């Protein structure tokens, strides 16, 4: 278990003092070495948590930097974040988070949790999502520019690919991939972003 609050950490130590399998890491989850924990356990990790909503997105990215040490994740998140994780291309929730997670995990919404399930009740709804880490990064997402291209494309959602990606590819180069440069980022599949990133890498080298 990971807990940063000292008072809660002390309470947990007392409550589970007689449980030999209980290990408490008093730390900031954003600074945890997941690979070291997995090595100590002798197995890939299965993460379960009610993530702090204000750091949920950076924490997801931080965890996935150690994807080889993670088996799966079951997280309670703000519902709109889960909407973005499982969104399909062309929908309002589809965005950078969706596309960045797509090569790393398969995500499924497990259940929705209303504010009344908490005391005190928050002002937002929540959902539980299951994310199973893929065994290997797909070839289409292997370009080192994948993240940069995705970030540029979604940086200003109203921009077309022609304008958003002009730093990396010309309209003609985008067309050569069978992608209309007049489209906006939210209409493309993760694999199409992979193709754009691979093309951008080839141009830069």
N, C-alpha and C positions, 0 to 999 in steps of 0.2 A: 504494500500500500504506500501511496505517496501523499503526504500532507505537509503543507507549508506552515500552517497555523500552529504555533507552539502549544497553545492551550488544548487544541483538539488532538495534537500529537501525544501530549501527556495523557489525556483521557483514553486514547486508543491503546497506548502501552499498558495502562492499568487494566483495561477491559479484556485485553487478549494476552495478558502475561502468561497464561497457562497453555497457550496454543503454540506448539513448537514450529508449526509451518508458517506462522504469522511473522512477517518481516516488514518493519516500517521504515520508509525512507523519508526523513524530514528534510524536504527539499522543494525547490521551485521546479515544477514539472517541465518548464521550458528549458531547464538546464540539466535534465537527467540524462545520463549515459545509458541508453536503452540496450546497447550492445553489451555493455558490462553486466547489466542485470541479467540479460539472457545467458551470458556465459556462466554466471554464478549459478543460474537455475539449471543449466545444461540442456536447455530447450528454447525454441522460439516462444515468444511471449504471447499471451492472450490478454489483451487489455480491456478492462471494464471500468467505466467511470461516468460520473456526472460532471462534465467539464465546465469550468468557469466560462460563462458565455462571452466574457469580454476578451478572452484569449483563445477561444476555441479554434479559429482558423490558423493562427500562427502555430498553435500546438499541434494541429493535424499535420502541417508541413514539417514541423520539427520531428515528429514521430516517424514520418515516412522517409526521412533522411536515413533512418536505420531500418528500412523495410525488410532487409534480409534477416533481422532479428525478431520480426513481428509475424505472428501467424494470423491473428484476426483482432478486430476491435469492436466492442459494443459500447457505444457512447450515447448518453443523453445530451442533446444539444438544443439550442433554440430552433423552433420548427422551421423558420425561414432558412436557416443554415442547412438543415437536412433537405429542404426543398431544393436548394442549390446543388447539393451533393448528388441527388438522384435525378436531376432535371434532364430532359431530352432536348436536343438541338431545336431551336426555333421557339422555345418557350421563354416566358419572362424571367424565370429563375435561372436559366442556363447562363453560365458565365465562367470566369477564370477558375474558380474553385472546382467546378465540374470537370473542366478540361484537364486541369493539373492532376486531379485524383484519378481520372479515367485509366491511365496506363499503369497505375499502381494497385488499384483495388477494384473489386466488384462490390457495389453498395446496394443495400436493400433497406427500405424503411420497415422497421419492425412494428412499431405502434406509436400512436400519438398520446401525449399526456397533457391534460388540461391544467390551467393554473390552480384549480381547486385541489389538486393532488399535493400541493405544497403548503407549508405554514411558515411564514405568511405567504399568501398567494402572490406570485409575481405578476407583472403586467404583460408577460409574453407567454405564448404557448410553447410547449416542448415536444420533441419527438425522440425516439430511440432509433438509432441506425446501426446496422451491422455491416462492417467492411472487412472483407476477406482479402488479404494481401496476395497478389499474384506471385507465382513462383519466380518469374523473371520479367524484366522490363521488355515490352514488345518492341520488335525491331523498328516499327514505325515511330516510336517515341524516343529512340536512342540518340537523336541529335542533341549536342550540348546547348543548342539554341532553342530547344523546345519551350522552356520556360520563358525565355526572353520574347519569343515570337507571340506566345499566348498573352503575355502581359501587355505587349505593345498593341495587339489586336483589340484587347478589351479595355485599353487605357481610356479611350473615349468612344463609348458604345455607338455614338451616332456617326462616327467616321466609317467610311468604306475601307475595305482591305487595301485598295489602291493608295489611300492616304495614310492609313494607320501603319502599314508595313513598308512605306516608301524607303525607310532607312535600310531595309534588308533586301527587298525585291521590287523590281519594276512591274508595272501592270502586265507587260508582255510575259515576263517570267512567271507571274501568277497564272496567266491564261494558259501557259504551256503545261501547267499541272492539271488542266481541266477544271479550274476554279475561276469563277467570274470575279474579277477584281472589284466589281461594283457591289458585291455582297458585303454585309456586315458580319462581324465576328460571331454573333449568336446563332447564325444559320449553319455554321460549319461543324462537322463531326470532329472528334478528337483525332481520328486518323488523317483527316484533311489538314489539321494543324501540324501533324507529324510530317506530312509531305511538304508543307511550307517551310518548316524548320530545317528539313534535310536539304531543300533547295537553297535556303539562305546560307547554310553551312558550306555548301559546294561553291557558292558565289564568293564567300569571304576567303575561301582557301584556293 
